[in-house]
Amino acid sequence: MSDDLLARVEAACAALAEAGTPVTFTAVAVRAGTAKATLYRRPELRAVVEEQRTGSREARTLSGLVVEIDHLRQGLETVAAKVRRHEEEIRALRRSARG
């Protein structure tokens, strides 16, 4: 399902860009048949939409770069939190296996 959703989001972004329609989270969510919150919450989906939005602009502006860096930072923080949680789960499993 995850790969299917990713493919639908990519196709929605491409269709919007090809039609000359602004690529927004709302428009992508409607075309992909998913909730807008899902696009925001899942870093890989958010990255696809953001890349299409920034990639469609010809020149990168300073404010655009700031926004892009902020989105990348948020994605990195999400991944780091998952890694920390997984490491803690592994430690707990190792402790329970010993005792």
C-alpha positions as CSV (number, residue, x, y, z in Angstrom):
1,M,0.0,0.0,0.0
2,S,2.8,2.4,0.8
3,D,4.3,2.1,-2.7
4,D,0.9,2.5,-4.2
5,L,0.2,5.7,-2.3
6,L,3.7,7.0,-3.2
7,A,3.0,6.3,-6.9
8,R,-0.4,8.0,-6.7
9,V,1.1,11.1,-5.1
10,E,3.8,11.2,-7.8
11,A,1.3,10.8,-10.5
12,A,-1.0,13.5,-9.0
13,C,1.9,16.0,-8.8
14,A,2.9,15.2,-12.4
15,A,-0.7,15.6,-13.7
16,L,-1.1,18.9,-11.9
17,A,2.2,20.3,-13.2
18,E,1.4,19.1,-16.7
19,A,-2.0,20.8,-16.6
20,G,-0.4,24.0,-15.4
21,T,-2.4,23.8,-12.2
22,P,-0.6,24.9,-9.0
23,V,0.7,21.9,-7.0
24,T,-0.8,22.3,-3.6
25,F,-1.2,19.8,-0.8
26,T,-5.0,20.0,-1.2
27,A,-5.0,19.5,-4.9
28,V,-2.5,16.5,-4.6
29,A,-4.6,15.0,-1.8
30,V,-7.8,15.1,-3.9
31,R,-6.1,13.7,-7.0
32,A,-4.3,11.0,-5.1
33,G,-7.3,10.0,-3.1
34,T,-5.8,10.5,0.3
35,A,-6.0,12.9,3.3
36,K,-4.0,16.1,3.2
37,A,-2.8,15.2,6.7
38,T,-1.2,12.0,5.4
39,L,0.8,14.1,2.9
40,Y,2.0,16.3,5.7
41,R,2.7,13.5,8.2
42,R,4.6,11.1,6.0
43,P,8.0,12.6,5.2
44,E,8.5,10.8,1.9
45,L,5.1,12.0,0.6
46,R,5.7,15.5,1.8
47,A,9.1,15.5,0.1
48,V,7.5,14.6,-3.2
49,V,4.9,17.4,-3.0
50,E,7.5,19.9,-1.9
51,E,10.0,19.0,-4.5
52,Q,7.3,19.4,-7.2
53,R,6.3,22.7,-5.8
54,T,9.9,24.1,-5.6
55,G,11.0,22.3,-8.8
56,S,8.3,24.0,-10.8
57,R,9.8,27.4,-9.9
58,E,12.6,28.4,-12.3
59,A,14.8,30.3,-9.9
60,R,15.3,29.5,-6.3
61,T,14.7,32.4,-4.0
62,L,16.3,32.9,-0.6
63,S,12.9,32.5,1.1
64,G,12.2,29.4,-0.9
65,L,15.5,27.9,0.2
66,V,14.7,28.7,3.8
67,V,11.4,26.9,3.5
68,E,13.0,24.0,1.8
69,I,15.7,23.7,4.5
70,D,13.0,23.9,7.2
71,H,11.1,21.0,5.6
72,L,14.3,19.0,5.3
73,R,15.1,19.7,8.9
74,Q,11.6,18.5,10.0
75,G,12.0,15.3,7.9
76,L,15.4,14.7,9.5
77,E,14.0,15.2,13.0
78,T,11.2,12.8,12.2
79,V,13.6,10.1,11.1
80,A,15.9,10.7,14.1
81,A,13.0,10.3,16.5
82,K,12.1,7.0,14.9
83,V,15.7,5.8,15.1
84,R,15.8,6.8,18.8
85,R,12.6,4.9,19.5
86,H,13.9,1.8,17.6
87,E,17.1,1.9,19.6
88,E,15.2,2.0,22.8
89,E,13.0,-0.9,21.8
90,I,16.1,-2.9,20.9
91,R,17.7,-2.1,24.3
92,A,14.5,-3.2,26.0
93,L,14.4,-6.4,24.0
94,R,18.0,-7.2,24.8
95,R,17.4,-6.6,28.5
96,S,14.3,-8.9,28.5
97,A,16.2,-11.6,26.7
98,R,19.0,-11.6,29.3
99,G,16.6,-11.8,32.3
